[in-house]
């Protein structure tokens, strides 16, 4: 969920000086050629795709979402029937600092395209969450065209015989840490445990139960084990402690390739309830069960209405500082879960008239966060530059000791460095807060 606030700064001076816009260094886009082996019905043919790719400028930041677009040349004139409408999907393969497979899709095209004519494919795109610092490279993979002819749906399946890098993007920031959570952390034998995590590399997963020191690990003390990692690196699975497992402390171990993470659990056999009416006459003692259902709610974000207006400055040939404060923000976590949340802020460049601008990185903030009574703890982000790469305003950590939640107030003091060579006028920027 996102909340946006307009930021406004006013500069006055006798002489207007054009400010240079701050641009990111270009990413590497390559007009690639990929050879596909395609099949329609029982006929096969070769498709040499000329591809023009585009995406965001480098460097992007960990936590950003990059939209990668690719424009494919038309398919050869191979259709044995007239085509009324069609759509295209392509697998986008990431390698380098980040690996994964993402679905590139395009809009629905309408014909007709007559038998024996080339079939336009056009542009497809995918939104890729960036999770690791370094350089990530993108290649096109399998291509599928779903066409409708005379009311029937027909797939044209194309597998790459030889692919090529069509886009490279530098990503700054630290790679997302590998996390592992278990819920619940105290279980009786025969009780399933839900496993969740993030920052993993997609691939096969092993789950073991170890002693309290993380040794003597085996999968034989677990049953009904399922675990998988999706393209975004999120782990989801479950495992059940086998019947007959002795009470005590243990560690669940999840292994993916050379990465292993542990989470502590406690095995405690269910206690046999004591009958409070034992030994008493039925007409002298009775019991009643008392039950309550607690339903989780949403994770929400709300802000005080209005713009953020920074103090005006008057140019005198030296750098100036405009100050202000973020409008108050309220976070309500009613999920009743053990997963934490983060509130990230991003900022566009300040823009004025006739192309004048002040770089987003000139704005710094000092976050403030407070938990209301009864809420679990919250941590404020570090003071520093905001900018397009984003910065942490507040967060709560994942918990292995129980659920987290409550109501939190957040804000920040703002300070904008206005260079001496800045055009006079009114400037605006958009500050976006994203809760996840």
DOKOL-709444 format. One line per 8 residues: their letters; for each residue x negated, y, z negated of C-alpha. Coordinates in steps of 0.1 Angstrom, whole numbers. Each point is the difference from the previous one (the first is absolute). Layout:
N
a	X,Y,Z  ...
END
This chain:
436
xxxxxxxx	0,0,0  -12,35,8  6,35,-12  -13,31,19  -7,35,-12  -9,30,21  -31,18,-12  -3,37,9
xxxxxxxx	-30,23,-3  -2,37,10  -32,18,10  -2,37,6  -30,19,15  -10,29,22  -15,-22,26  14,-33,13
xxxxxxxx	-26,-26,7  9,-32,18  -6,-31,-22  -15,-31,15  22,-31,-3  -15,-30,-16  3,-30,23  -8,-37,-7
xxxxxxxx	-27,-18,20  15,-19,28  8,-37,-2  -13,-22,27  26,-9,26  -9,-22,29  20,-5,32  -2,-37,-1
xxxxxxxx	7,-28,24  15,-32,-13  6,-31,21  31,-20,-9  13,-34,11  38,3,2  29,-24,5  36,5,11
xxxxxxxx	21,-31,2  -25,-26,14  -21,25,20  -33,14,-12  -18,31,12  -29,23,-10  7,35,-13  -30,24,-1
xxxxxxxx	13,27,-25  -15,35,2  5,14,-35  -3,36,-12  0,2,-38  4,29,-25  2,5,-37  -8,23,-29
xxxxxxxx	-33,19,-2  -29,-14,-20  -6,-1,-29  33,-12,-14  4,-9,-37  7,-32,-19  37,0,-7  9,19,32
xxxxxxxx	21,-16,27  -15,2,35  23,-1,31  -18,-18,28  15,4,34  -8,-18,33  12,7,35  0,-32,22
xxxxxxxx	-1,0,38  29,-16,18  4,-38,2  -6,-15,35  30,-6,23  7,-35,-12  36,0,-13  20,-25,21
xxxxxxxx	33,18,-9  12,36,-4  -6,13,-36  26,22,-16  -18,10,-32  -31,-10,-20  -21,7,-30  -36,-8,-9
xxxxxxxx	-18,-11,-32  -38,-4,-4  -21,-13,-28  -26,25,-11  -30,-17,-16  -22,19,-25  -36,-9,-7  -29,16,-18
xxxxxxxx	5,16,-34  37,-12,1  15,-31,16  36,-8,8  26,-3,27  26,27,6  31,1,23  -1,26,28
xxxxxxxx	34,7,14  15,23,26  35,12,8  26,-18,21  -4,7,37  28,0,25  -2,-10,37  8,-14,22
xxxxxxxx	-34,-12,12  5,-19,32  -14,-34,7  -36,3,12  -5,35,-15  -26,9,-27  14,1,-35  -9,31,-20
xxxxxxxx	-12,-8,-36  -8,35,-13  -10,9,-35  2,-21,-31  -11,10,-35  -6,-14,-35  -3,17,-34  -31,-15,-18
xxxxxxxx	-5,6,-38  -37,7,-6  -13,-20,-30  -38,0,4  -27,25,5  -24,-4,30  7,-4,37  31,-19,12
xxxxxxxx	2,-12,36  32,-8,19  5,-25,28  33,-11,17  11,-36,-4  30,-19,12  25,19,22  37,-9,3
xxxxxxxx	25,16,24  36,-8,-7  20,6,31  37,-3,8  10,-12,34  37,-6,9  9,-1,-37  -27,-26,-9
xxxxxxxx	-30,8,-22  -33,-11,14  -35,2,-17  -32,7,19  -28,-12,-23  -35,12,6  -31,-12,-19  -33,19,3
xxxxxxxx	-27,-18,18  -25,27,-9  8,29,-22  -18,33,-8  -2,27,-27  24,28,10  -3,22,-31  -24,5,-29
xxxxxxxx	7,20,-31  -22,10,-29  17,-2,-34  -14,17,-30  6,-9,-36  -5,-32,-20  17,-32,10  31,-9,-20
xxxxxxxx	-9,-21,-30  11,-37,0  27,-4,-27  18,-29,-15  30,0,-23  20,-29,-16  35,3,-13  8,-12,-26
xxxxxxxx	-33,-4,-18  13,-22,-27  17,-32,13  11,-34,-10  -10,-30,20  24,-4,30  6,38,2  -8,17,33
xxxxxxxx	-24,29,1  2,28,27  -34,11,14  -4,34,16  -31,19,12  -14,25,25  -32,7,19  -4,-36,12
xxxxxxxx	-12,-12,33  26,-19,20  -5,-38,1  4,-32,-19  3,2,-39  -9,-25,-27  15,2,-35  -16,-18,-30
xxxxxxxx	6,-1,-38  -32,4,-20  -8,0,-37  -1,32,-20  -36,7,11  8,-4,37  -17,-34,2  12,-36,7
xxxxxxxx	23,13,28  24,-24,17  32,1,19  12,-32,-15  15,18,-30  23,20,22  30,-10,21  21,17,26
xxxxxxxx	-28,22,11  7,25,28  -21,30,9  -6,22,31  -16,33,9  17,23,26  -16,23,26  0,29,-26
xxxxxxxx	-21,-21,-24  28,-6,-25  0,-33,-18  33,-17,-10  3,-35,-15  12,-21,-28  -13,-30,-20  14,-21,-29
xxxxxxxx	-20,-13,-29  3,-38,0  19,-18,-27  -23,-13,-28  -24,29,2  -12,8,-35  8,33,-17  -27,26,1
xxxxxxxx	-17,26,21  -8,-6,37  -9,20,31  16,-2,34  -26,2,27  9,11,36  -26,-6,27  -1,14,35
xxxxxxxx	-33,-8,18  -27,14,-22  23,22,-20  14,-13,-34  21,18,-26  11,-12,-34  30,9,-21  5,-12,-36
xxxxxxxx	31,-19,-10  12,-16,-32  17,-34,0  24,-5,-29  25,-29,-1  36,10,-6  9,-2,-36  29,-23,-10
xxxxxxxx	26,22,-15  9,-6,-37  37,-5,-6  9,25,-27  31,-21,-8  -18,-33,-5  12,-18,-31  31,22,-3
xxxxxxxx	36,-8,5  14,11,34  27,22,-17  -27,17,-21  -25,11,28  2,10,36  -23,17,25  5,23,30
xxxxxxxx	-24,8,29  -6,37,6  -12,8,36  -9,32,17  -10,7,37  -25,27,8  0,10,37  -29,18,15
xxxxxxxx	4,33,18  -20,20,26  -33,18,0  10,36,8  -17,34,6  17,34,-4  -14,36,1  9,35,-11
xxxxxxxx	15,19,29  -18,28,17  -33,8,17  -34,3,-15  -12,36,4  -36,7,-7  -12,34,-13  -8,25,28
xxxxxxxx	-36,10,7  -15,31,16  -30,-5,22  -32,20,-8  -27,-20,18  -4,-27,-26  17,-33,-7  32,3,-19
xxxxxxxx	21,-24,-21  38,-4,1  15,-19,-29  34,-16,-8  16,-31,-14  18,-30,15  37,-1,-5  9,-24,-28
xxxxxxxx	4,-37,10  19,-27,-19  -7,-37,5  25,-25,-14  -11,-37,-1  30,-22,-8  -11,-31,18  -7,-21,-32
xxxxxxxx	-31,-15,17  -37,-2,-8  -11,17,33  -14,35,-3  5,29,23  -21,28,16  9,35,10  -22,13,28
xxxxxxxx	-1,35,14  -11,11,35  -2,34,15  0,14,36  -21,30,10  13,34,-8  11,16,33  7,36,7
xxxxxxxx	7,21,31  -19,-2,33  -16,-33,-9  -16,12,-33  -6,-27,-26  -15,-8,-34  -12,-36,-4  20,-23,-23
xxxxxxxx	-32,-9,-18  -3,36,-13  29,-8,-24  -10,-17,-33  24,-12,-27  -2,-10,-37  27,-27,-6  21,-1,-31
xxxxxxxx	21,-31,-10  20,-7,-31  21,-30,-11  32,6,-18  8,-17,-33  3,-38,3  -18,-1,34  -31,-20,7
xxxxxxxx	-33,20,5  -7,20,31  -34,12,13  -6,33,18  -22,2,31  -34,18,0  -3,37,9  -12,6,35
xxxxxxxx	8,8,36  34,-11,13  -2,0,38  13,-23,27  -18,-30,-14  22,1,-31  -7,0,-38  16,-17,-30
xxxxxxxx	24,21,-21  11,-27,-25  0,-37,-4  10,-29,-23  -20,-32,-1  13,-35,7  6,-18,-33  -6,-36,-11
xxxxxxxx	14,6,-35  36,8,10  22,24,20  -8,36,6  23,29,6  15,32,-13  3,37,11  -30,21,9
xxxxxxxx	-6,37,7  -27,10,25  -15,33,12  -33,16,10  -18,33,-1  -9,11,36  -30,21,12  -5,10,36
xxxxxxxx	-34,13,12  6,27,26  -32,5,20  -11,36,6  5,-5,38  37,-7,-1  26,16,22  25,22,-20
xxxxxxxx	35,-12,-1  23,-26,-15  -10,-37,-1  21,-31,-5  -10,-37,-7  20,-31,-9  -9,-20,-31  14,-35,0
xxxx	4,-22,-31  4,-37,6  10,-24,-28  -8,-37,5
END
